[in-house]
Amino acid sequence: MNVARSFGHEEGTTIQRSVGKSIPRKETWEKVTGRTKYINDHAIPGLLHVKMAVSPHAHANIKSIDSSKAIKIPGVKAVITGQYYPMLTGSPLADRPSIAIDKVRYYGEPVALVVAEQEYIAEMAALQIKVEYEPLPVVLSPREALQKNALLVHELLQSTSGTKRRFSRSRERTLRTEQKYARGIWRKDGGIAAKSRSLYRNRTTQRWK
């Protein structure tokens, strides 16, 4: 039986197969030559751009923020700091401001947002924001954080009910719970050899809602 005819092909035609071959995608050349347009390449009339001014410190008090030079740059529409947006976010604990308020708690935390007509203007203005910091000690490991007089990173937490309250150091330490558990040992004939031997492990975990 003619194989080509059985699949509906005329005799003498060549069947093109793709199995085992590298088939170029339709948009490959547009992408590698930079001609492909992505969402960010399309400018919407009136679109504003935002850039962040971030902290160079992992832990520090914010003494002052001077945005006077940034706001004077042509094309800058607004400079937003944490004082204008006092909201706590995060899960499982709502303990992180979207923009730092009075203190930064990690390297690169946003301290101000610049809104401008063009991206390069927003970026240039963000560099003009001057922040005065008071550096604070840094906690670098979980073991260090569990020490008796360990520094509290979040002094003010938000309860699950949404009301703010200040926890004491003893309360803060209870959020990092130490758990111990025992495992039974399997016997060769099946089942668990109860109380014959126990393995103990320590775990630390954050407070959960």
C-alpha positions in Angstrom: 0.0 0.0 0.0 1.3 3.5 -0.8 1.9 5.2 2.5 1.6 8.7 1.0 -1.8 7.9 -0.6 -3.1 6.3 2.6 -2.6 9.6 4.5 -4.2 11.7 1.7 -1.0 12.8 -0.1 -0.5 12.8 -3.8 2.1 10.4 -5.1 5.5 11.9 -5.6 5.0 14.6 -2.9 7.5 15.0 -0.1 6.2 14.7 3.5 7.7 17.3 5.8 8.3 16.0 9.3 9.1 18.1 12.4 9.9 15.3 14.8 13.5 15.5 15.8 14.0 18.9 14.2 14.5 22.3 15.6 11.5 24.4 14.5 12.0 28.2 14.9 9.1 30.1 16.5 7.2 32.6 14.5 8.3 35.6 16.6 11.9 34.6 17.1 13.5 37.1 14.7 11.4 40.0 16.0 12.5 39.2 19.6 16.2 38.7 18.9 16.4 41.9 16.8 14.5 44.0 19.4 11.5 44.7 17.2 9.0 43.0 19.4 6.7 45.4 21.4 6.0 44.6 25.0 3.4 46.2 27.3 6.0 48.6 28.7 6.9 49.8 25.2 3.4 51.2 24.7 3.0 54.7 26.1 -0.5 55.6 27.3 -1.4 59.3 27.2 -1.1 60.8 30.6 0.7 57.8 32.1 2.9 58.7 35.1 6.0 56.8 36.3 7.1 56.0 39.8 10.6 55.4 41.2 11.7 54.6 44.7 14.3 56.2 47.0 15.6 53.3 49.1 17.6 52.9 52.3 21.3 52.0 52.2 21.0 50.7 55.8 19.6 47.5 57.1 18.5 49.1 60.3 18.3 52.8 61.1 16.2 55.6 62.4 15.1 58.2 59.9 15.9 61.6 61.3 14.8 63.7 58.3 13.8 63.5 54.6 14.5 66.4 52.4 12.7 66.2 49.0 12.8 70.0 48.2 15.2 69.5 45.3 13.3 66.6 43.9 9.9 68.3 43.8 11.4 71.3 41.9 12.5 69.2 39.0 10.3 69.8 35.9 8.0 66.9 35.3 7.8 65.7 38.9 4.2 65.5 40.1 4.6 64.3 43.7 7.0 63.0 46.3 5.3 60.5 48.7 6.8 59.5 52.1 5.5 57.1 54.7 3.9 59.9 56.7 1.3 60.3 53.9 0.6 56.5 53.7 0.6 55.2 57.3 -0.6 51.7 56.6 0.9 48.4 57.8 1.0 45.4 55.4 2.3 41.9 55.4 1.3 38.3 56.2 0.9 36.6 58.6 1.7 39.7 60.6 0.7 43.2 59.4 3.9 44.7 60.6 5.5 46.3 57.6 4.8 49.8 56.3 4.6 50.1 52.5 6.9 53.1 52.8 9.2 53.4 55.8 7.9 55.5 58.7 10.5 56.8 61.2 12.7 53.7 60.8 14.1 51.4 58.2 14.3 47.7 59.0 16.0 46.2 55.9 18.4 47.2 53.2 16.6 48.6 50.2 13.4 49.5 52.1 11.5 52.3 50.3 11.7 55.6 52.1 10.0 57.8 49.4 8.3 57.5 46.0 8.7 60.0 43.2 5.8 60.4 40.7 6.8 62.0 37.4 5.8 62.4 33.8 8.7 60.3 32.5 10.6 57.4 33.9 14.0 59.0 33.7 12.7 62.1 35.4 11.4 60.0 38.3 14.7 58.2 38.6 16.7 61.4 38.5 14.5 63.0 41.1 14.7 60.0 43.4 18.5 60.4 43.5 18.0 64.0 44.7 16.1 63.0 47.9 18.3 63.5 50.9 17.7 61.3 53.9 19.5 61.6 57.3 19.8 58.3 59.1 20.8 57.2 62.5 22.3 53.7 62.0 21.2 51.0 64.5 22.6 47.6 65.4 21.7 44.8 63.0 20.5 41.3 63.7 22.1 38.9 61.2 20.9 35.4 62.2 17.9 33.7 63.8 20.1 32.5 66.7 21.2 36.0 67.4 17.6 37.2 67.4 16.7 34.6 70.0 19.2 35.9 72.6 17.8 37.2 75.9 18.6 40.9 75.1 18.1 40.6 71.3 17.1 43.7 69.4 13.5 44.0 68.5 13.1 44.7 64.8 9.3 45.4 65.1 8.5 47.2 68.3 5.0 48.0 67.2 2.9 45.2 65.8 -0.7 45.1 64.6 -3.0 42.6 66.1 -5.4 40.4 64.1 -8.3 42.7 65.0 -6.6 45.7 63.3 -5.9 47.7 66.5 -2.3 48.7 67.2 -0.7 47.6 70.4 2.9 47.6 71.8 4.3 44.3 72.9 6.8 43.9 75.8 10.1 42.1 75.2 8.8 39.0 76.9 5.7 39.0 74.7 7.8 39.5 71.6 10.0 36.5 72.6 6.9 34.3 73.0 6.1 34.9 69.3 9.1 32.7 68.5 7.9 29.4 69.8 10.3 26.6 70.6 8.7 23.2 70.0 9.8 19.8 71.0 8.4 16.5 69.7 9.2 12.8 69.9 9.3 10.2 67.2 8.8 6.5 67.8 11.1 3.9 66.3 9.8 1.3 63.8 10.3 -2.4 64.8 11.5 -4.9 62.2 8.3 -6.9 62.6 6.2 -3.8 61.9 4.5 -1.2 64.2 6.1 1.3 66.4 8.2 0.6 69.4 6.4 2.9 71.8 8.6 4.6 74.3 11.6 2.5 73.4 13.5 5.5 72.1 12.7 9.1 71.3 14.4 11.7 69.0 14.1 15.3 70.0 14.2 18.3 67.6 13.9 22.0 68.2 12.1 24.3 65.9 11.5 28.0 66.0 8.6 29.6 64.2 7.0 33.1 63.9 3.7 34.0 65.5 0.7 32.9 63.3 -2.8 34.3 63.1 
